[in-house]
């Protein structure tokens, strides 16, 4: 199936699923298409080869990330919900991105030590309450000169307030809020 058709189908499925579900754990809560396109451009512009994604869901955002990578690039994606992990795996096969994706199953705090490489790019789109507690570890994984993008920075600004305060307290980090999709917080890691 052609890539764009797969993405259109997943986008529609995500919208329909989230409207039908009252249980938040069964919602996909996917990024918007313009956010996917934006992430794709950022990955290409930064020549990223190694990406960490926190929050796979059904793989929609992961596919955007993986499709922007060169052939030898890898996305390490963390998800705790096993049903979503299985569904994402099927979607990676459909979109022909599975060779670039390494799925890590479990709670981010427990799985983060299993991420084996320094990352060029990190995408955060999971439980926002955990971001401050994992901030040190996340930014240790991000290489100097790397970029972190955090979704929902406008739609859930209150839930990200402590994380943004933590970022502001780090002299080697600089950030910008981009009013795209649900709001993207870009954080650049400079020299310490």
BAMI-720507 format. One record per atom (N, C-alpha, C): residue number from 1; residue in one letter; chain; z, y, x. Coordinates in steps of 0.02 Angstrom, whole numbers. Layout:
% residues N
ROPA seq type mol     up  north   east
ROPA NUM    a   A      Z      Y      X
...
This chain:
% residues 192
ROPA seq type mol     up  north   east
ROPA   1    x   A      0    -59     42
ROPA   1    x   A      0      0      0
ROPA   1    x   A      0     62     44
ROPA   2    x   A    -39    111     28
ROPA   2    x   A    -45    172     66
ROPA   2    x   A     22    209     68
ROPA   3    x   A     37    239    127
ROPA   3    x   A    101    272    138
ROPA   3    x   A    118    323     83
ROPA   4    x   A     71    367     67
ROPA   4    x   A     85    419     18
ROPA   4    x   A     99    390    -51
ROPA   5    x   A     65    336    -67
ROPA   5    x   A     77    303   -132
ROPA   5    x   A    147    273   -134
ROPA   6    x   A    167    241    -78
ROPA   6    x   A    235    212    -74
ROPA   6    x   A    287    268    -83
ROPA   7    x   A    277    324    -49
ROPA   7    x   A    325    379    -53
ROPA   7    x   A    327    409   -123
ROPA   8    x   A    270    416   -155
ROPA   8    x   A    268    442   -224
ROPA   8    x   A    305    395   -271
ROPA   9    x   A    294    329   -262
ROPA   9    x   A    328    280   -304
ROPA   9    x   A    403    282   -294
ROPA  10    x   A    425    288   -231
ROPA  10    x   A    497    291   -216
ROPA  10    x   A    528    355   -242
ROPA  11    x   A    491    409   -237
ROPA  11    x   A    516    473   -264
ROPA  11    x   A    527    468   -339
ROPA  12    x   A    478    442   -375
ROPA  12    x   A    484    434   -447
ROPA  12    x   A    540    386   -465
ROPA  13    x   A    544    330   -430
ROPA  13    x   A    597    281   -442
ROPA  13    x   A    666    313   -432
ROPA  14    x   A    673    353   -379
ROPA  14    x   A    737    386   -366
ROPA  14    x   A    757    433   -422
ROPA  15    x   A    710    472   -447
ROPA  15    x   A    725    518   -502
ROPA  15    x   A    744    480   -565
ROPA  16    x   A    704    429   -582
ROPA  16    x   A    718    389   -643
ROPA  16    x   A    785    353   -637
ROPA  17    x   A    798    322   -580
ROPA  17    x   A    860    286   -570
ROPA  17    x   A    920    331   -578
ROPA  18    x   A    918    390   -546
ROPA  18    x   A    975    435   -547
ROPA  18    x   A    988    464   -616
ROPA  19    x   A    935    473   -656
ROPA  19    x   A    944    496   -724
ROPA  19    x   A    976    442   -768
ROPA  20    x   A    960    379   -754
ROPA  20    x   A    984    323   -795
ROPA  20    x   A   1054    299   -776
ROPA  21    x   A   1076    314   -715
ROPA  21    x   A   1140    289   -690
ROPA  21    x   A   1197    338   -702
ROPA  22    x   A   1252    312   -728
ROPA  22    x   A   1312    354   -732
ROPA  22    x   A   1359    339   -674
ROPA  23    x   A   1353    280   -645
ROPA  23    x   A   1393    259   -588
ROPA  23    x   A   1363    289   -524
ROPA  24    x   A   1400    335   -492
ROPA  24    x   A   1374    369   -433
ROPA  24    x   A   1354    321   -377
ROPA  25    x   A   1389    265   -370
ROPA  25    x   A   1374    217   -316
ROPA  25    x   A   1306    183   -326
ROPA  26    x   A   1280    186   -387
ROPA  26    x   A   1215    155   -401
ROPA  26    x   A   1158    206   -399
ROPA  27    x   A   1175    270   -391
ROPA  27    x   A   1124    321   -385
ROPA  27    x   A   1096    320   -315
ROPA  28    x   A   1033    341   -307
ROPA  28    x   A   1003    345   -241
ROPA  28    x   A   1016    412   -207
ROPA  29    x   A   1018    465   -247
ROPA  29    x   A   1032    532   -222
ROPA  29    x   A    986    549   -163
ROPA  30    x   A    922    535   -171
ROPA  30    x   A    873    545   -118
ROPA  30    x   A    862    619   -102
ROPA  31    x   A    838    632    -42
ROPA  31    x   A    818    699    -23
ROPA  31    x   A    756    717    -64
ROPA  32    x   A    741    782    -66
ROPA  32    x   A    681    805   -100
ROPA  32    x   A    620    793    -55
ROPA  33    x   A    562    792    -85
ROPA  33    x   A    500    781    -46
ROPA  33    x   A    492    836      7
ROPA  34    x   A    505    899    -12
ROPA  34    x   A    496    953     38
ROPA  34    x   A    545    945     96
ROPA  35    x   A    604    918     82
ROPA  35    x   A    651    904    137
ROPA  35    x   A    623    849    183
ROPA  36    x   A    594    797    153
ROPA  36    x   A    562    744    193
ROPA  36    x   A    507    772    238
ROPA  37    x   A    465    814    209
ROPA  37    x   A    411    845    248
ROPA  37    x   A    439    889    304
ROPA  38    x   A    493    926    289
ROPA  38    x   A    526    969    337
ROPA  38    x   A    555    928    395
ROPA  39    x   A    590    874    378
ROPA  39    x   A    618    830    430
ROPA  39    x   A    563    801    474
ROPA  40    x   A    508    781    443
ROPA  40    x   A    452    753    480
ROPA  40    x   A    425    803    532
ROPA  41    x   A    417    866    511
ROPA  41    x   A    393    918    556
ROPA  41    x   A    444    930    612
ROPA  42    x   A    509    932    596
ROPA  42    x   A    560    943    647
ROPA  42    x   A    560    887    699
ROPA  43    x   A    552    825    677
ROPA  43    x   A    551    768    722
ROPA  43    x   A    492    773    770
ROPA  44    x   A    434    789    742
ROPA  44    x   A    375    795    784
ROPA  44    x   A    381    854    832
ROPA  45    x   A    407    911    808
ROPA  45    x   A    413    971    849
ROPA  45    x   A    463    963    906
ROPA  46    x   A    514    922    895
ROPA  46    x   A    565    911    947
ROPA  46    x   A    550    850    990
ROPA  47    x   A    494    817    976
ROPA  47    x   A    475    756   1012
ROPA  47    x   A    531    703   1012
ROPA  48    x   A    566    699    956
ROPA  48    x   A    621    650    949
ROPA  48    x   A    594    579    954
ROPA  49    x   A    632    536    986
ROPA  49    x   A    615    465    992
ROPA  49    x   A    671    421    964
ROPA  50    x   A    732    446    966
ROPA  50    x   A    790    408    942
ROPA  50    x   A    827    450    890
ROPA  51    x   A    832    422    830
ROPA  51    x   A    863    458    773
ROPA  51    x   A    921    416    746
ROPA  52    x   A    974    451    729
ROPA  52    x   A   1029    420    692
ROPA  52    x   A   1030    451    623
ROPA  53    x   A   1031    408    572
ROPA  53    x   A   1038    430    503
ROPA  53    x   A   1103    401    475
ROPA  54    x   A   1144    444    446
ROPA  54    x   A   1205    421    413
ROPA  54    x   A   1194    428    338
ROPA  55    x   A   1185    370    305
ROPA  55    x   A   1170    367    234
ROPA  55    x   A   1098    346    220
ROPA  56    x   A   1086    281    217
ROPA  56    x   A   1019    254    207
ROPA  56    x   A    997    258    134
ROPA  57    x   A   1043    242     89
ROPA  57    x   A   1028    232     18
ROPA  57    x   A    971    181     11
ROPA  58    x   A    918    197    -26
ROPA  58    x   A    863    149    -34
ROPA  58    x   A    808    157     18
ROPA  59    x   A    822    199     69
ROPA  59    x   A    775    205    125
ROPA  59    x   A    724    260    120
ROPA  60    x   A    725    299     67
ROPA  60    x   A    674    352     58
ROPA  60    x   A    674    401    116
ROPA  61    x   A    733    428    133
ROPA  61    x   A    736    476    189
ROPA  61    x   A    722    441    256
ROPA  62    x   A    745    380    262
ROPA  62    x   A    733    342    325
ROPA  62    x   A    659    334    339
ROPA  63    x   A    621    322    286
ROPA  63    x   A    548    314    294
ROPA  63    x   A    516    379    317
ROPA  64    x   A    539    436    290
ROPA  64    x   A    515    500    315
ROPA  64    x   A    529    507    390
ROPA  65    x   A    590    489    410
ROPA  65    x   A    610    495    480
ROPA  65    x   A    567    449    524
ROPA  66    x   A    564    386    504
ROPA  66    x   A    528    335    545
ROPA  66    x   A    454    351    550
ROPA  67    x   A    424    374    495
ROPA  67    x   A    352    387    496
ROPA  67    x   A    333    445    542
ROPA  68    x   A    380    488    559
ROPA  68    x   A    366    545    603
ROPA  68    x   A    374    527    677
ROPA  69    x   A    403    468    691
ROPA  69    x   A    415    447    760
ROPA  69    x   A    353    419    794
ROPA  70    x   A    352    422    860
ROPA  70    x   A    298    387    896
ROPA  70    x   A    310    311    889
ROPA  71    x   A    261    271    909
ROPA  71    x   A    264    198    900
ROPA  71    x   A    327    167    929
ROPA  72    x   A    352    193    986
ROPA  72    x   A    411    164   1018
ROPA  72    x   A    476    196    994
ROPA  73    x   A    473    239    944
ROPA  73    x   A    533    272    918
ROPA  73    x   A    575    226    874
ROPA  74    x   A    639    243    867
ROPA  74    x   A    685    204    826
ROPA  74    x   A    730    248    785
ROPA  75    x   A    743    227    723
ROPA  75    x   A    793    258    680
ROPA  75    x   A    850    207    671
ROPA  76    x   A    910    227    691
ROPA  76    x   A    970    187    676
ROPA  76    x   A    998    217    613
ROPA  77    x   A   1002    176    559
ROPA  77    x   A   1024    203    495
ROPA  77    x   A   1085    164    470
ROPA  78    x   A   1136    200    449
ROPA  78    x   A   1200    171    429
ROPA  78    x   A   1208    175    353
ROPA  79    x   A   1226    118    323
ROPA  79    x   A   1238    116    250
ROPA  79    x   A   1292     64    237
ROPA  80    x   A   1338     81    191
ROPA  80    x   A   1394     35    174
ROPA  80    x   A   1378     -9    113
ROPA  81    x   A   1333     13     69
ROPA  81    x   A   1318    -23      7
ROPA  81    x   A   1266    -77     21
ROPA  82    x   A   1286   -140     15
ROPA  82    x   A   1242   -196     34
ROPA  82    x   A   1181   -203    -11
ROPA  83    x   A   1188   -186    -75
ROPA  83    x   A   1129   -188   -120
ROPA  83    x   A   1077   -138    -97
ROPA  84    x   A   1100    -78    -78
ROPA  84    x   A   1053    -27    -54
ROPA  84    x   A   1023    -46     13
ROPA  85    x   A   1060    -80     55
ROPA  85    x   A   1034   -103    120
ROPA  85    x   A    975   -151    108
ROPA  86    x   A    985   -198     62
ROPA  86    x   A    931   -246     47
ROPA  86    x   A    870   -212     17
ROPA  87    x   A    882   -165    -29
ROPA  87    x   A    827   -129    -60
ROPA  87    x   A    790    -87     -8
ROPA  88    x   A    828    -54     36
ROPA  88    x   A    797    -14     88
ROPA  88    x   A    753    -57    134
ROPA  89    x   A    776   -116    150
ROPA  89    x   A    739   -161    193
ROPA  89    x   A    670   -178    162
ROPA  90    x   A    670   -190     97
ROPA  90    x   A    607   -204     62
ROPA  90    x   A    561   -142     65
ROPA  91    x   A    591    -84     57
ROPA  91    x   A    551    -22     58
ROPA  91    x   A    523     -8    128
ROPA  92    x   A    560    -27    180
ROPA  92    x   A    534    -18    249
ROPA  92    x   A    474    -64    259
ROPA  93    x   A    476   -124    231
ROPA  93    x   A    419   -169    237
ROPA  93    x   A    358   -141    199
ROPA  94    x   A    370   -116    139
ROPA  94    x   A    315    -88     99
ROPA  94    x   A    281    -29    134
ROPA  95    x   A    321     11    168
ROPA  95    x   A    295     72    200
ROPA  95    x   A    273     60    272
ROPA  96    x   A    280     -2    295
ROPA  96    x   A    261    -21    364
ROPA  96    x   A    299     19    417
ROPA  97    x   A    363     32    403
ROPA  97    x   A    405     67    451
ROPA  97    x   A    462     23    478
ROPA  98    x   A    465    -39    456
ROPA  98    x   A    522    -83    475
ROPA  98    x   A    528    -93    550
ROPA  99    x   A    473    -90    587
ROPA  99    x   A    476   -100    660
ROPA  99    x   A    512    -42    695
ROPA 100    x   A    519     14    661
ROPA 100    x   A    552     72    691
ROPA 100    x   A    623     82    666
ROPA 101    x   A    647     39    620
ROPA 101    x   A    712     49    588
ROPA 101    x   A    761     -6    608
ROPA 102    x   A    820     16    628
ROPA 102    x   A    876    -30    643
ROPA 102    x   A    931    -14    592
ROPA 103    x   A    943    -61    547
ROPA 103    x   A    994    -51    495
ROPA 103    x   A   1062    -72    520
ROPA 104    x   A   1111    -29    512
ROPA 104    x   A   1180    -43    530
ROPA 104    x   A   1221    -43    466
ROPA 105    x   A   1252   -100    450
ROPA 105    x   A   1287   -108    386
ROPA 105    x   A   1362    -97    395
ROPA 106    x   A   1390    -55    352
ROPA 106    x   A   1462    -45    352
ROPA 106    x   A   1482     28    348
ROPA 107    x   A   1546     39    349
ROPA 107    x   A   1574    106    347
ROPA 107    x   A   1557    143    412
ROPA 108    x   A   1537    206    406
ROPA 108    x   A   1514    244    464
ROPA 108    x   A   1565    245    521
ROPA 109    x   A   1629    251    504
ROPA 109    x   A   1681    254    556
ROPA 109    x   A   1682    189    596
ROPA 110    x   A   1672    133    563
ROPA 110    x   A   1673     68    596
ROPA 110    x   A   1608     53    633
ROPA 111    x   A   1552     77    607
ROPA 111    x   A   1486     60    633
ROPA 111    x   A   1463    108    689
ROPA 112    x   A   1487    169    688
ROPA 112    x   A   1464    219    737
ROPA 112    x   A   1468    195    810
ROPA 113    x   A   1521    159    829
ROPA 113    x   A   1523    134    898
ROPA 113    x   A   1467     85    915
ROPA 114    x   A   1432     58    864
ROPA 114    x   A   1377     11    876
ROPA 114    x   A   1311     46    891
ROPA 115    x   A   1310    112    884
ROPA 115    x   A   1249    150    899
ROPA 115    x   A   1243    153    975
ROPA 116    x   A   1193    119   1004
ROPA 116    x   A   1191    107   1076
ROPA 116    x   A   1163    163   1120
ROPA 117    x   A   1130    212   1092
ROPA 117    x   A   1095    260   1135
ROPA 117    x   A   1115    331   1116
ROPA 118    x   A   1101    378   1162
ROPA 118    x   A   1109    448   1143
ROPA 118    x   A   1050    466   1098
ROPA 119    x   A   1063    505   1049
ROPA 119    x   A   1014    521    997
ROPA 119    x   A    981    589   1010
ROPA 120    x   A    916    592    995
ROPA 120    x   A    879    655    999
ROPA 120    x   A    889    696    935
ROPA 121    x   A    902    661    880
ROPA 121    x   A    902    692    813
ROPA 121    x   A    950    652    770
ROPA 122    x   A    991    688    731
ROPA 122    x   A   1037    654    685
ROPA 122    x   A   1029    685    616
ROPA 123    x   A   1026    642    565
ROPA 123    x   A   1021    665    496
ROPA 123    x   A   1082    640    458
ROPA 124    x   A   1122    686    432
ROPA 124    x   A   1182    670    393
ROPA 124    x   A   1168    678    319
ROPA 125    x   A   1176    624    281
ROPA 125    x   A   1166    627    209
ROPA 125    x   A   1208    571    177
ROPA 126    x   A   1274    578    183
ROPA 126    x   A   1318    526    158
ROPA 126    x   A   1380    559    126
ROPA 127    x   A   1437    527    134
ROPA 127    x   A   1500    552    106
ROPA 127    x   A   1523    612    147
ROPA 128    x   A   1514    671    119
ROPA 128    x   A   1527    734    155
ROPA 128    x   A   1601    741    175
ROPA 129    x   A   1646    706    141
ROPA 129    x   A   1717    710    157
ROPA 129    x   A   1731    680    226
ROPA 130    x   A   1687    637    251
ROPA 130    x   A   1699    604    316
ROPA 130    x   A   1672    644    375
ROPA 131    x   A   1633    695    363
ROPA 131    x   A   1598    729    418
ROPA 131    x   A   1644    758    471
ROPA 132    x   A   1699    790    451
ROPA 132    x   A   1744    819    501
ROPA 132    x   A   1775    763    543
ROPA 133    x   A   1794    708    511
ROPA 133    x   A   1827    654    548
ROPA 133    x   A   1780    619    598
ROPA 134    x   A   1714    622    585
ROPA 134    x   A   1667    590    631
ROPA 134    x   A   1630    641    675
ROPA 135    x   A   1645    705    666
ROPA 135    x   A   1607    758    700
ROPA 135    x   A   1606    749    776
ROPA 136    x   A   1663    738    807
ROPA 136    x   A   1666    729    880
ROPA 136    x   A   1621    672    902
ROPA 137    x   A   1626    615    869
ROPA 137    x   A   1586    556    887
ROPA 137    x   A   1511    568    876
ROPA 138    x   A   1495    600    820
ROPA 138    x   A   1425    615    805
ROPA 138    x   A   1394    659    858
ROPA 139    x   A   1429    713    875
ROPA 139    x   A   1401    760    924
ROPA 139    x   A   1404    733    995
ROPA 140    x   A   1446    684   1008
ROPA 140    x   A   1445    649   1073
ROPA 140    x   A   1382    607   1078
ROPA 141    x   A   1361    577   1022
ROPA 141    x   A   1299    537   1022
ROPA 141    x   A   1237    580   1028
ROPA 142    x   A   1240    642   1005
ROPA 142    x   A   1182    686   1007
ROPA 142    x   A   1173    714   1077
ROPA 143    x   A   1114    706   1105
ROPA 143    x   A   1101    729   1173
ROPA 143    x   A   1102    806   1175
ROPA 144    x   A   1115    833   1233
ROPA 144    x   A   1109    905   1242
ROPA 144    x   A   1036    924   1230
ROPA 145    x   A   1026    974   1190
ROPA 145    x   A    958    993   1170
ROPA 145    x   A    936    958   1106
ROPA 146    x   A    980    917   1078
ROPA 146    x   A    965    881   1016
ROPA 146    x   A    980    921    954
ROPA 147    x   A    956    896    897
ROPA 147    x   A    962    931    834
ROPA 147    x   A    995    886    782
ROPA 148    x   A   1044    913    746
ROPA 148    x   A   1074    879    690
ROPA 148    x   A   1054    917    627
ROPA 149    x   A   1035    880    575
ROPA 149    x   A   1019    910    510
ROPA 149    x   A   1065    879    458
ROPA 150    x   A   1097    921    419
ROPA 150    x   A   1144    899    368
ROPA 150    x   A   1116    919    299
ROPA 151    x   A   1106    870    256
ROPA 151    x   A   1079    883    188
ROPA 151    x   A   1135    909    142
ROPA 152    x   A   1115    937     86
ROPA 152    x   A   1161    962     34
ROPA 152    x   A   1204   1021     56
ROPA 153    x   A   1179   1059    104
ROPA 153    x   A   1219   1114    131
ROPA 153    x   A   1226   1173     82
ROPA 154    x   A   1181   1177     33
ROPA 154    x   A   1188   1229    -18
ROPA 154    x   A   1215   1198    -83
ROPA 155    x   A   1187   1141   -103
ROPA 155    x   A   1208   1109   -166
ROPA 155    x   A   1281   1088   -165
ROPA 156    x   A   1308   1072   -107
ROPA 156    x   A   1378   1050   -100
ROPA 156    x   A   1413   1089    -45
ROPA 157    x   A   1400   1155    -45
ROPA 157    x   A   1427   1198      8
ROPA 157    x   A   1503   1194     14
ROPA 158    x   A   1537   1188    -43
ROPA 158    x   A   1611   1185    -40
ROPA 158    x   A   1634   1122     -4
ROPA 159    x   A   1600   1066    -13
ROPA 159    x   A   1619   1003     20
ROPA 159    x   A   1604   1005     95
ROPA 160    x   A   1560   1049    116
ROPA 160    x   A   1542   1054    186
ROPA 160    x   A   1578   1112    222
ROPA 161    x   A   1621   1147    187
ROPA 161    x   A   1653   1207    217
ROPA 161    x   A   1693   1189    280
ROPA 162    x   A   1733   1137    278
ROPA 162    x   A   1773   1118    337
ROPA 162    x   A   1728   1096    395
ROPA 163    x   A   1675   1060    380
ROPA 163    x   A   1628   1038    432
ROPA 163    x   A   1594   1099    464
ROPA 164    x   A   1574   1146    424
ROPA 164    x   A   1541   1206    450
ROPA 164    x   A   1591   1247    492
ROPA 165    x   A   1654   1249    471
ROPA 165    x   A   1705   1284    510
ROPA 165    x   A   1714   1250    578
ROPA 166    x   A   1715   1183    577
ROPA 166    x   A   1721   1145    640
ROPA 166    x   A   1662   1161    686
ROPA 167    x   A   1602   1161    659
ROPA 167    x   A   1542   1176    698
ROPA 167    x   A   1547   1246    729
ROPA 168    x   A   1569   1294    689
ROPA 168    x   A   1575   1363    713
ROPA 168    x   A   1625   1369    770
ROPA 169    x   A   1674   1324    772
ROPA 169    x   A   1725   1326    824
ROPA 169    x   A   1701   1297    891
ROPA 170    x   A   1643   1266    891
ROPA 170    x   A   1615   1234    951
ROPA 170    x   A   1565   1281    983
ROPA 171    x   A   1581   1307   1042
ROPA 171    x   A   1539   1358   1074
ROPA 171    x   A   1470   1331   1093
ROPA 172    x   A   1463   1266   1104
ROPA 172    x   A   1399   1239   1125
ROPA 172    x   A   1353   1221   1066
ROPA 173    x   A   1376   1233   1005
ROPA 173    x   A   1336   1219    946
ROPA 173    x   A   1314   1284    913
ROPA 174    x   A   1251   1287    893
ROPA 174    x   A   1227   1344    854
ROPA 174    x   A   1193   1317    792
ROPA 175    x   A   1201   1353    736
ROPA 175    x   A   1177   1326    673
ROPA 175    x   A   1139   1378    632
ROPA 176    x   A   1099   1352    586
ROPA 176    x   A   1062   1393    539
ROPA 176    x   A   1056   1356    473
ROPA 177    x   A   1064   1392    419
ROPA 177    x   A   1058   1363    352
ROPA 177    x   A    989   1378    325
ROPA 178    x   A    953   1325    308
ROPA 178    x   A    885   1332    283
ROPA 178    x   A    885   1317    208
ROPA 179    x   A    864   1366    166
ROPA 179    x   A    865   1357     94
ROPA 179    x   A    805   1317     69
ROPA 180    x   A    805   1253     84
ROPA 180    x   A    750   1208     66
ROPA 180    x   A    782   1147     33
ROPA 181    x   A    751   1120    -18
ROPA 181    x   A    779   1061    -51
ROPA 181    x   A    849   1078    -77
ROPA 182    x   A    898   1038    -56
ROPA 182    x   A    968   1049    -77
ROPA 182    x   A   1006   1089    -24
ROPA 183    x   A    968   1116     24
ROPA 183    x   A    998   1156     78
ROPA 183    x   A   1007   1113    140
ROPA 184    x   A    977   1135    195
ROPA 184    x   A    981   1097    258
ROPA 184    x   A   1017   1139    310
ROPA 185    x   A   1070   1112    337
ROPA 185    x   A   1107   1144    392
ROPA 185    x   A   1080   1115    457
ROPA 186    x   A   1050   1157    498
ROPA 186    x   A   1024   1135    563
ROPA 186    x   A   1075   1155    617
ROPA 187    x   A   1091   1107    660
ROPA 187    x   A   1139   1120    714
ROPA 187    x   A   1109   1098    779
ROPA 188    x   A   1102   1145    825
ROPA 188    x   A   1074   1132    892
ROPA 188    x   A   1131   1123    941
ROPA 189    x   A   1127   1071    983
ROPA 189    x   A   1179   1059   1033
ROPA 189    x   A   1155   1085   1101
ROPA 190    x   A   1189   1137   1125
ROPA 190    x   A   1173   1165   1190
ROPA 190    x   A   1219   1136   1244
ROPA 191    x   A   1215   1164   1304
ROPA 191    x   A   1258   1144   1360
ROPA 191    x   A   1330   1162   1345
ROPA 192    x   A   1376   1117   1365
ROPA 192    x   A   1448   1132   1357
ROPA 192    x   A   1471   1178   1411
